[in-house]
Amino acid sequence: MTYLPNRLTGLIALTATVALAGCANTGTTPADSADGASKTTVHSSAPLLPAALFPGSASHFDAWECLPANQNLVTAVNDDNLRLWSLHGAWRLPEAIVASGARYQDGEVSFWNRGDQAQVETPRGQLQCQQGLRRAAATRADHPGVMFLGRGNEPGWSIELANDAPVMTWTTAYGSETQTMPYMVSVMDNEAGRVVIENANAEQFFRVRIESGACFDDMKGQPYPARVTLTIGGEQYKGCGQGIAP
């Protein structure tokens, strides 16, 4: 299976209860660290993030509630492929010919959508899915100068990574407090769709871990393609996020 130009290093696997799992290859946008090594990198401009964090050309994300595994998926439909996120990673399935509905397949893994119903097939079994919430993808028009947006609740917070410099803007207390801080990349794993950034100023320690995978807003249940964990000021915040393409 492919996710952008690279070959998938592992298939979607199902657990004993037919849960979508396994290793995923994001086949991502190249980063400064070509070998995906876990090492601190100082950028003079904003680093390129894995493509698995982005919707591609899709205008929205869809959530899917699937049985028998009670597992939710997220999809985004592009012109000729489907981007699929599970709890364990991200995949890209090319469009396939089908008599009815829309089918996306690579090898023995497929996603077949007819209206608000979908069927996911793997070598280990099937998932029957019902469409849930739909969320419009965040755009650069809505968020000028932002390459990645992450957010969470209780208390309401957000982070924005600038598209032109390694700078993070952190907003908390439901928008009443804002800080802008430089960062360094400590992990850039394109194959796993994982990025870790840390403060470039030791006096303001923070760490942000971004991982591709189905994520749902814990207040409204809206779907996102990435999970975000922010550690700052001795506190940890968890939420969801999305890459924003130009």
Buried (B, 14 or more C-beta within 10 A) or exposed (E): BBBBEBEBEBBBBBBEEBBBBBBBBBBBBEBEBEEBEEEEBEBEEBBBBBBBBBBBBBEEBBBBBBEEBEBBBBBBBBEEBBBBBBBBBBBBBEBBEBEEEBBBBBEEBBBBBEEEEBBBBBEBBBBBBEBBBEBEBBBEEEBEBBBBBBBBBEEBBBBBBBBEBBBBBBBBEEEEEEEEBBBBBBBBBBBBBBBBBBBBEEEEEBBBBBBBBBBBBEEEEBBBBBBBBBBBEEEEBBBBBBBBBE
